Amino acid sequence: MHNRKLIKMSLLSRVLSKQHLVLSNRCRPELFAAIFSANKSSGSAQKQMDDFWAKNKSVNRPMSPHLTVYKPQLTSMLSITHRATGIALAALTSGFAFSTLLPGTAVAPILAFAESLHSSWLGSGFLLDLKFIVAWPLIFHSINGLRHLMWDRASGLKIAEVYQSGWFVLALSALLAVIFILPWNKINQK
């Protein structure tokens, strides 16, 4: 027990002394830089890292974790999809907002394009697919965001619950996307 106290006190004194150096040497940055660069330039940690990466490169090992190493799981795929939909939605929303600032652009050309697409040989089926491609990421990202908020409350974190809520998010987002695009198609046909 006595040794643990000494170790803790030693670690605490090291941290405090480094903080003291940071605070007391603000007016003398060259001294502070020299002390810490001496520790960095010892090279042992850097040499170990270089040796590690050289060995991995020589035996042709992939970086880990890597998508080709692990079997895809529902949890990892939903995480990747959540991030991708968030990035895509932010980019598309920003792009659309920016395009309205350009001279000669407005919402009317988009509506005219949709109407010409609806009456083309591609038909309303293709337009439904496009609507789903726009609706699903928004709905998925929103519902999965609610799932993450539930996790922030420490609810549903058991592995069985995580998978159950993951499948629920996928099913509900697909169902809601279909529901949201169908009424618009019926209105356009009238």
FIKOLZA-1660 file (N, C-alpha, C; in steps of 0.1 Angstrom, whole numbers, plus 5000, padded with zeros to 4 digits):
% residues 190
   i   px   py   pz ch aa at
   1 5008 4988 5000  A  M  N
   1 5000 5000 5000  A  M CA
   1 5009 5013 5000  A  M  C
   2 5019 5012 5008  A  H  N
   2 5029 5023 5008  A  H CA
   2 5035 5026 4995  A  H  C
   3 5038 5016 4987  A  N  N
   3 5044 5017 4974  A  N CA
   3 5035 5024 4964  A  N  C
   4 5022 5020 4965  A  R  N
   4 5012 5027 4956  A  R CA
   4 5011 5042 4959  A  R  C
   5 5012 5046 4972  A  K  N
   5 5011 5060 4975  A  K CA
   5 5023 5067 4969  A  K  C
   6 5035 5061 4971  A  L  N
   6 5047 5067 4965  A  L CA
   6 5046 5069 4950  A  L  C
   7 5041 5058 4943  A  I  N
   7 5040 5059 4929  A  I CA
   7 5031 5070 4925  A  I  C
   8 5019 5070 4931  A  K  N
   8 5009 5081 4928  A  K CA
   8 5015 5095 4931  A  K  C
   9 5022 5096 4942  A  M  N
   9 5028 5109 4945  A  M CA
   9 5039 5113 4935  A  M  C
  10 5047 5103 4931  A  S  N
  10 5057 5106 4921  A  S CA
  10 5051 5110 4908  A  S  C
  11 5040 5103 4903  A  L  N
  11 5034 5107 4891  A  L CA
  11 5028 5120 4892  A  L  C
  12 5021 5123 4903  A  L  N
  12 5015 5136 4905  A  L CA
  12 5026 5147 4905  A  L  C
  13 5037 5145 4911  A  S  N
  13 5048 5155 4911  A  S CA
  13 5053 5157 4897  A  S  C
  14 5054 5147 4889  A  R  N
  14 5059 5149 4876  A  R CA
  14 5049 5157 4867  A  R  C
  15 5036 5154 4869  A  V  N
  15 5026 5162 4862  A  V CA
  15 5027 5176 4866  A  V  C
  16 5027 5179 4879  A  L  N
  16 5027 5192 4884  A  L CA
  16 5040 5200 4880  A  L  C
  17 5051 5193 4880  A  S  N
  17 5064 5199 4876  A  S CA
  17 5063 5203 4861  A  S  C
  18 5057 5195 4853  A  K  N
  18 5056 5198 4838  A  K CA
  18 5046 5210 4837  A  K  C
  19 5035 5210 4845  A  Q  N
  19 5026 5222 4844  A  Q CA
  19 5033 5234 4849  A  Q  C
  20 5041 5233 4859  A  H  N
  20 5049 5244 4865  A  H CA
  20 5058 5250 4854  A  H  C
  21 5065 5241 4847  A  L  N
  21 5074 5245 4836  A  L CA
  21 5066 5252 4825  A  L  C
  22 5054 5247 4822  A  V  N
  22 5046 5254 4812  A  V CA
  22 5042 5268 4816  A  V  C
  23 5038 5269 4829  A  L  N
  23 5033 5282 4834  A  L CA
  23 5045 5292 4836  A  L  C
  24 5056 5286 4842  A  S  N
  24 5067 5295 4845  A  S CA
  24 5076 5299 4833  A  S  C
  25 5075 5292 4823  A  N  N
  25 5084 5295 4811  A  N CA
  25 5077 5301 4800  A  N  C
  26 5065 5307 4802  A  R  N
  26 5058 5314 4791  A  R CA
  26 5067 5325 4786  A  R  C
  27 5075 5331 4794  A  C  N
  27 5083 5342 4789  A  C CA
  27 5096 5337 4784  A  C  C
  28 5099 5324 4786  A  R  N
  28 5112 5318 4781  A  R CA
  28 5108 5305 4773  A  R  C
  29 5102 5306 4761  A  P  N
  29 5097 5294 4754  A  P CA
  29 5109 5286 4749  A  P  C
  30 5121 5292 4747  A  E  N
  30 5132 5284 4742  A  E CA
  30 5137 5273 4753  A  E  C
  31 5136 5277 4766  A  L  N
  31 5139 5267 4776  A  L CA
  31 5129 5256 4777  A  L  C
  32 5116 5259 4776  A  F  N
  32 5106 5249 4776  A  F CA
  32 5107 5240 4764  A  F  C
  33 5109 5246 4752  A  A  N
  33 5111 5237 4740  A  A CA
  33 5123 5228 4741  A  A  C
  34 5134 5233 4747  A  A  N
  34 5146 5225 4748  A  A CA
  34 5144 5213 4757  A  A  C
  35 5137 5215 4768  A  I  N
  35 5134 5204 4778  A  I CA
  35 5126 5194 4772  A  I  C
  36 5115 5197 4765  A  F  N
  36 5106 5187 4760  A  F CA
  36 5111 5181 4747  A  F  C
  37 5119 5189 4739  A  S  N
  37 5124 5183 4727  A  S CA
  37 5135 5173 4730  A  S  C
  38 5142 5175 4741  A  A  N
  38 5152 5165 4746  A  A CA
  38 5146 5152 4749  A  A  C
  39 5134 5152 4755  A  N  N
  39 5127 5140 4757  A  N CA
  39 5122 5133 4744  A  N  C
  40 5117 5141 4735  A  K  N
  40 5112 5136 4722  A  K CA
  40 5123 5131 4714  A  K  C
  41 5135 5137 4714  A  S  N
  41 5145 5133 4705  A  S CA
  41 5153 5121 4709  A  S  C
  42 5149 5115 4721  A  S  N
  42 5156 5103 4725  A  S CA
  42 5155 5092 4715  A  S  C
  43 5143 5092 4707  A  G  N
  43 5142 5084 4696  A  G CA
  43 5137 5069 4699  A  G  C
  44 5137 5065 4711  A  S  N
  44 5134 5051 4714  A  S CA
  44 5119 5048 4710  A  S  C
  45 5110 5057 4713  A  A  N
  45 5096 5054 4709  A  A CA
  45 5094 5056 4694  A  A  C
  46 5100 5066 4689  A  Q  N
  46 5099 5068 4674  A  Q CA
  46 5106 5056 4667  A  Q  C
  47 5117 5052 4671  A  K  N
  47 5124 5040 4665  A  K CA
  47 5115 5028 4666  A  K  C
  48 5109 5026 4677  A  Q  N
  48 5100 5014 4679  A  Q CA
  48 5088 5015 4669  A  Q  C
  49 5083 5027 4667  A  M  N
  49 5071 5028 4658  A  M CA
  49 5076 5026 4644  A  M  C
  50 5088 5032 4640  A  D  N
  50 5093 5030 4627  A  D CA
  50 5096 5015 4624  A  D  C
  51 5102 5008 4634  A  D  N
  51 5104 4994 4632  A  D CA
  51 5092 4986 4631  A  D  C
  52 5081 4989 4638  A  F  N
  52 5068 4983 4638  A  F CA
  52 5062 4984 4624  A  F  C
  53 5062 4996 4618  A  W  N
  53 5056 4998 4605  A  W CA
  53 5065 4992 4594  A  W  C
  54 5078 4992 4596  A  A  N
  54 5086 4986 4586  A  A CA
  54 5084 4971 4585  A  A  C
  55 5083 4965 4597  A  K  N
  55 5080 4951 4598  A  K CA
  55 5066 4947 4591  A  K  C
  56 5056 4955 4595  A  N  N
  56 5043 4953 4589  A  N CA
  56 5043 4955 4574  A  N  C
  57 5051 4964 4569  A  K  N
  57 5051 4966 4555  A  K CA
  57 5059 4955 4548  A  K  C
  58 5069 4950 4554  A  S  N
  58 5077 4939 4548  A  S CA
  58 5069 4926 4547  A  S  C
  59 5060 4923 4557  A  V  N
  59 5052 4911 4556  A  V CA
  59 5039 4914 4550  A  V  C
  60 5037 4926 4544  A  N  N
  60 5025 4929 4537  A  N CA
  60 5012 4928 4545  A  N  C
  61 5013 4933 4558  A  R  N
  61 5001 4933 4567  A  R CA
  61 4993 4945 4564  A  R  C
  62 4980 4944 4564  A  P  N
  62 4971 4956 4563  A  P CA
  62 4971 4964 4576  A  P  C
  63 4968 4976 4575  A  M  N
  63 4966 4984 4588  A  M CA
  63 4954 4979 4595  A  M  C
  64 4955 4979 4608  A  S  N
  64 4944 4973 4616  A  S CA
  64 4939 4984 4625  A  S  C
  65 4926 4986 4627  A  P  N
  65 4915 4978 4620  A  P CA
  65 4913 4982 4606  A  P  C
  66 4910 4973 4598  A  H  N
  66 4908 4975 4584  A  H CA
  66 4896 4968 4579  A  H  C
  67 4889 4974 4569  A  L  N
  67 4876 4969 4565  A  L CA
  67 4878 4955 4559  A  L  C
  68 4890 4952 4553  A  T  N
  68 4892 4939 4547  A  T CA
  68 4895 4928 4557  A  T  C
  69 4898 4932 4570  A  V  N
  69 4902 4922 4580  A  V CA
  69 4890 4917 4587  A  V  C
  70 4881 4925 4591  A  Y  N
  70 4869 4921 4599  A  Y CA
  70 4857 4918 4591  A  Y  C
  71 4849 4909 4596  A  K  N
  71 4837 4905 4590  A  K CA
  71 4827 4917 4593  A  K  C
  72 4820 4921 4582  A  P  N
  72 4810 4932 4584  A  P CA
  72 4799 4928 4594  A  P  C
  73 4796 4937 4604  A  Q  N
  73 4786 4935 4614  A  Q CA
  73 4776 4946 4612  A  Q  C
  74 4764 4943 4617  A  L  N
  74 4753 4952 4617  A  L CA
  74 4757 4965 4624  A  L  C
  75 4764 4964 4635  A  T  N
  75 4767 4976 4643  A  T CA
  75 4777 4985 4635  A  T  C
  76 4787 4979 4629  A  S  N
  76 4797 4987 4622  A  S CA
  76 4791 4993 4609  A  S  C
  77 4783 4985 4602  A  M  N
  77 4777 4990 4590  A  M CA
  77 4767 5002 4593  A  M  C
  78 4760 5001 4604  A  L  N
  78 4751 5012 4607  A  L CA
  78 4759 5024 4611  A  L  C
  79 4770 5022 4618  A  S  N
  79 4778 5033 4622  A  S CA
  79 4784 5040 4609  A  S  C
  80 4789 5032 4600  A  I  N
  80 4794 5038 4588  A  I CA
  80 4783 5045 4580  A  I  C
  81 4771 5039 4579  A  T  N
  81 4760 5045 4571  A  T CA
  81 4755 5057 4578  A  T  C
  82 4755 5058 4591  A  H  N
  82 4751 5070 4598  A  H CA
  82 4760 5081 4595  A  H  C
  83 4773 5079 4595  A  R  N
  83 4783 5089 4592  A  R CA
  83 4782 5094 4578  A  R  C
  84 4781 5084 4569  A  A  N
  84 4780 5087 4554  A  A CA
  84 4767 5095 4551  A  A  C
  85 4756 5091 4557  A  T  N
  85 4744 5099 4554  A  T CA
  85 4744 5113 4560  A  T  C
  86 4751 5114 4572  A  G  N
  86 4752 5128 4578  A  G CA
  86 4761 5137 4569  A  G  C
  87 4772 5131 4564  A  I  N
  87 4781 5139 4555  A  I CA
  87 4773 5142 4542  A  I  C
  88 4767 5132 4536  A  A  N
  88 4760 5135 4523  A  A CA
  88 4748 5145 4525  A  A  C
  89 4741 5144 4536  A  L  N
  89 4730 5153 4538  A  L CA
  89 4735 5167 4540  A  L  C
  90 4746 5169 4548  A  A  N
  90 4752 5182 4550  A  A CA
  90 4757 5188 4537  A  A  C
  91 4763 5180 4529  A  A  N
  91 4769 5184 4516  A  A CA
  91 4758 5188 4506  A  A  C
  92 4748 5180 4505  A  L  N
  92 4737 5183 4496  A  L CA
  92 4729 5195 4500  A  L  C
  93 4726 5196 4513  A  T  N
  93 4719 5207 4518  A  T CA
  93 4726 5220 4516  A  T  C
  94 4739 5220 4519  A  S  N
  94 4748 5232 4517  A  S CA
  94 4749 5235 4502  A  S  C
  95 4750 5225 4494  A  G  N
  95 4751 5227 4479  A  G CA
  95 4738 5233 4474  A  G  C
  96 4727 5228 4478  A  F  N
  96 4714 5233 4474  A  F CA
  96 4712 5247 4478  A  F  C
  97 4716 5250 4491  A  A  N
  97 4714 5264 4496  A  A CA
  97 4724 5273 4488  A  A  C
  98 4736 5269 4485  A  F  N
  98 4745 5277 4478  A  F CA
  98 4740 5279 4464  A  F  C
  99 4734 5269 4458  A  S  N
  99 4729 5271 4444  A  S CA
  99 4718 5281 4443  A  S  C
 100 4710 5283 4453  A  T  N
 100 4700 5293 4453  A  T CA
 100 4705 5307 4453  A  T  C
 101 4718 5308 4457  A  L  N
 101 4724 5322 4458  A  L CA
 101 4729 5326 4444  A  L  C
 102 4732 5316 4435  A  L  N
 102 4737 5319 4422  A  L CA
 102 4726 5326 4414  A  L  C
 103 4731 5335 4405  A  P  N
 103 4721 5342 4397  A  P CA
 103 4714 5333 4387  A  P  C
 104 4701 5335 4386  A  G  N
 104 4693 5327 4376  A  G CA
 104 4689 5313 4380  A  G  C
 105 4691 5310 4393  A  T  N
 105 4687 5297 4398  A  T CA
 105 4676 5299 4409  A  T  C
 106 4667 5289 4409  A  A  N
 106 4657 5289 4419  A  A CA
 106 4651 5275 4419  A  A  C
 107 4641 5273 4426  A  V  N
 107 4635 5260 4428  A  V CA
 107 4627 5256 4415  A  V  C
 108 4623 5266 4407  A  A  N
 108 4615 5263 4395  A  A CA
 108 4622 5253 4385  A  A  C
 109 4635 5255 4383  A  P  N
 109 4642 5245 4373  A  P CA
 109 4642 5231 4379  A  P  C
 110 4642 5229 4392  A  I  N
 110 4642 5216 4398  A  I CA
 110 4628 5210 4395  A  I  C
 111 4617 5218 4397  A  L  N
 111 4604 5213 4395  A  L CA
 111 4602 5210 4380  A  L  C
 112 4607 5218 4372  A  A  N
 112 4606 5216 4357  A  A CA
 112 4613 5203 4353  A  A  C
 113 4625 5201 4359  A  F  N
 113 4632 5188 4357  A  F CA
 113 4624 5176 4361  A  F  C
 114 4618 5177 4373  A  A  N
 114 4610 5166 4378  A  A CA
 114 4598 5163 4369  A  A  C
 115 4592 5174 4365  A  E  N
 115 4580 5172 4356  A  E CA
 115 4584 5166 4342  A  E  C
 116 4596 5170 4337  A  S  N
 116 4600 5164 4324  A  S CA
 116 4605 5150 4326  A  S  C
 117 4610 5147 4338  A  L  N
 117 4614 5133 4341  A  L CA
 117 4602 5124 4342  A  L  C
 118 4592 5130 4349  A  H  N
 118 4579 5122 4351  A  H CA
 118 4572 5119 4337  A  H  C
 119 4573 5128 4328  A  S  N
 119 4567 5125 4315  A  S CA
 119 4576 5118 4305  A  S  C
 120 4588 5116 4308  A  S  N
 120 4598 5109 4299  A  S CA
 120 4596 5094 4299  A  S  C
 121 4604 5087 4291  A  W  N
 121 4603 5073 4290  A  W CA
 121 4607 5066 4302  A  W  C
 122 4615 5073 4311  A  L  N
 122 4619 5067 4324  A  L CA
 122 4607 5066 4333  A  L  C
 123 4598 5076 4332  A  G  N
 123 4585 5075 4339  A  G CA
 123 4586 5078 4354  A  G  C
 124 4575 5076 4360  A  S  N
 124 4574 5079 4374  A  S CA
 124 4581 5069 4383  A  S  C
 125 4583 5057 4378  A  G  N
 125 4590 5047 4386  A  G CA
 125 4604 5052 4389  A  G  C
 126 4611 5058 4379  A  F  N
 126 4625 5063 4381  A  F CA
 126 4624 5075 4391  A  F  C
 127 4614 5083 4390  A  L  N
 127 4612 5095 4399  A  L CA
 127 4610 5090 4413  A  L  C
 128 4602 5079 4415  A  L  N
 128 4600 5073 4428  A  L CA
 128 4613 5068 4434  A  L  C
 129 4621 5062 4425  A  D  N
 129 4635 5058 4430  A  D CA
 129 4643 5069 4435  A  D  C
 130 4643 5080 4427  A  L  N
 130 4651 5092 4431  A  L CA
 130 4645 5098 4444  A  L  C
 131 4632 5098 4445  A  K  N
 131 4627 5103 4458  A  K CA
 131 4631 5095 4470  A  K  C
 132 4631 5082 4468  A  F  N
 132 4635 5073 4479  A  F CA
 132 4650 5075 4482  A  F  C
 133 4658 5077 4472  A  I  N
 133 4672 5079 4474  A  I CA
 133 4674 5092 4482  A  I  C
 134 4666 5102 4481  A  V  N
 134 4667 5114 4488  A  V CA
 134 4660 5112 4502  A  V  C
 135 4649 5106 4503  A  A  N
 135 4641 5105 4515  A  A CA
 135 4648 5095 4525  A  A  C
 136 4653 5084 4521  A  W  N
 136 4658 5074 4530  A  W CA
 136 4670 5078 4539  A  W  C
 137 4680 5084 4533  A  P  N
 137 4691 5089 4541  A  P CA
 137 4687 5099 4552  A  P  C
 138 4678 5108 4549  A  L  N
 138 4673 5117 4559  A  L CA
 138 4666 5110 4570  A  L  C
 139 4657 5101 4567  A  I  N
 139 4649 5094 4577  A  I CA
 139 4658 5085 4585  A  I  C
 140 4667 5077 4578  A  F  N
 140 4676 5068 4585  A  F CA
 140 4684 5076 4595  A  F  C
 141 4690 5087 4590  A  H  N
 141 4699 5095 4599  A  H CA
 141 4692 5100 4611  A  H  C
 142 4680 5105 4609  A  S  N
 142 4672 5110 4620  A  S CA
 142 4668 5099 4630  A  S  C
 143 4663 5088 4625  A  I  N
 143 4659 5077 4635  A  I CA
 143 4672 5071 4642  A  I  C
 144 4682 5069 4634  A  N  N
 144 4694 5064 4641  A  N CA
 144 4700 5074 4651  A  N  C
 145 4698 5087 4648  A  G  N
 145 4702 5097 4657  A  G CA
 145 4695 5096 4670  A  G  C
 146 4682 5093 4669  A  L  N
 146 4674 5091 4681  A  L CA
 146 4679 5079 4689  A  L  C
 147 4683 5069 4682  A  R  N
 147 4688 5057 4688  A  R CA
 147 4701 5060 4696  A  R  C
 148 4709 5069 4690  A  H  N
 148 4722 5073 4697  A  H CA
 148 4718 5081 4709  A  H  C
 149 4708 5090 4708  A  L  N
 149 4704 5097 4720  A  L CA
 149 4699 5088 4731  A  L  C
 150 4692 5077 4727  A  M  N
 150 4688 5067 4737  A  M CA
 150 4700 5061 4744  A  M  C
 151 4711 5058 4736  A  W  N
 151 4723 5053 4742  A  W CA
 151 4730 5063 4751  A  W  C
 152 4729 5076 4748  A  D  N
 152 4734 5086 4757  A  D CA
 152 4728 5086 4771  A  D  C
 153 4715 5081 4771  A  R  N
 153 4709 5079 4784  A  R CA
 153 4711 5066 4790  A  R  C
 154 4721 5058 4785  A  A  N
 154 4725 5045 4790  A  A CA
 154 4714 5035 4789  A  A  C
 155 4706 5036 4778  A  S  N
 155 4695 5027 4776  A  S CA
 155 4697 5019 4763  A  S  C
 156 4695 5006 4764  A  G  N
 156 4696 4998 4752  A  G CA
 156 4710 4994 4748  A  G  C
 157 4719 4993 4758  A  L  N
 157 4733 4991 4754  A  L CA
 157 4738 4976 4755  A  L  C
 158 4729 4967 4759  A  K  N
 158 4732 4953 4758  A  K CA
 158 4733 4949 4743  A  K  C
 159 4742 4940 4740  A  I  N
 159 4744 4936 4726  A  I CA
 159 4731 4932 4719  A  I  C
 160 4723 4924 4726  A  A  N
 160 4710 4920 4720  A  A CA
 160 4701 4932 4717  A  A  C
 161 4701 4941 4726  A  E  N
 161 4693 4953 4724  A  E CA
 161 4699 4962 4713  A  E  C
 162 4712 4963 4712  A  V  N
 162 4718 4970 4701  A  V CA
 162 4714 4965 4687  A  V  C
 163 4715 4952 4686  A  Y  N
 163 4711 4945 4673  A  Y CA
 163 4696 4947 4670  A  Y  C
 164 4688 4945 4681  A  Q  N
 164 4674 4947 4679  A  Q CA
 164 4670 4961 4675  A  Q  C
 165 4676 4971 4681  A  S  N
 165 4673 4985 4677  A  S CA
 165 4679 4988 4663  A  S  C
 166 4690 4981 4660  A  G  N
 166 4696 4984 4647  A  G CA
 166 4687 4979 4635  A  G  C
 167 4681 4967 4637  A  W  N
 167 4672 4961 4627  A  W CA
 167 4659 4970 4627  A  W  C
 168 4655 4974 4639  A  F  N
 168 4643 4983 4639  A  F CA
 168 4645 4996 4632  A  F  C
 169 4657 5002 4633  A  V  N
 169 4660 5014 4626  A  V CA
 169 4660 5012 4611  A  V  C
 170 4666 5001 4607  A  L  N
 170 4666 4998 4592  A  L CA
 170 4651 4996 4587  A  L  C
 171 4644 4988 4594  A  A  N
 171 4630 4986 4589  A  A CA
 171 4621 4998 4589  A  A  C
 172 4622 5005 4600  A  L  N
 172 4613 5017 4602  A  L CA
 172 4617 5028 4592  A  L  C
 173 4630 5030 4589  A  S  N
 173 4635 5040 4580  A  S CA
 173 4630 5037 4566  A  S  C
 174 4631 5024 4562  A  A  N
 174 4626 5020 4549  A  A CA
 174 4611 5022 4547  A  A  C
 175 4604 5018 4558  A  L  N
 175 4589 5019 4557  A  L CA
 175 4585 5034 4557  A  L  C
 176 4591 5042 4565  A  L  N
 176 4588 5057 4565  A  L CA
 176 4592 5063 4552  A  L  C
 177 4603 5059 4546  A  A  N
 177 4607 5065 4533  A  A CA
 177 4597 5062 4522  A  A  C
 178 4592 5049 4522  A  V  N
 178 4582 5045 4513  A  V CA
 178 4569 5053 4515  A  V  C
 179 4565 5054 4528  A  I  N
 179 4553 5062 4531  A  I CA
 179 4554 5076 4527  A  I  C
 180 4565 5082 4529  A  F  N
 180 4567 5096 4526  A  F CA
 180 4567 5099 4511  A  F  C
 181 4572 5090 4502  A  I  N
 181 4572 5093 4488  A  I CA
 181 4560 5089 4481  A  I  C
 182 4552 5080 4486  A  L  N
 182 4540 5075 4479  A  L CA
 182 4529 5086 4477  A  L  C
 183 4526 5094 4488  A  P  N
 183 4515 5104 4486  A  P CA
 183 4519 5114 4475  A  P  C
 184 4532 5118 4474  A  W  N
 184 4536 5127 4464  A  W CA
 184 4534 5122 4450  A  W  C
 185 4536 5109 4448  A  N  N
 185 4534 5103 4435  A  N CA
 185 4519 5103 4431  A  N  C
 186 4510 5101 4441  A  K  N
 186 4496 5101 4438  A  K CA
 186 4491 5115 4435  A  K  C
 187 4496 5125 4441  A  I  N
 187 4493 5139 4439  A  I CA
 187 4497 5143 4425  A  I  C
 188 4509 5139 4421  A  N  N
 188 4514 5142 4407  A  N CA
 188 4506 5135 4396  A  N  C
 189 4500 5124 4399  A  Q  N
 189 4492 5117 4389  A  Q CA
 189 4479 5123 4386  A  Q  C
 190 4473 5131 4395  A  K  N
 190 4460 5137 4394  A  K CA
 190 4460 5148 4384  A  K  C
% end
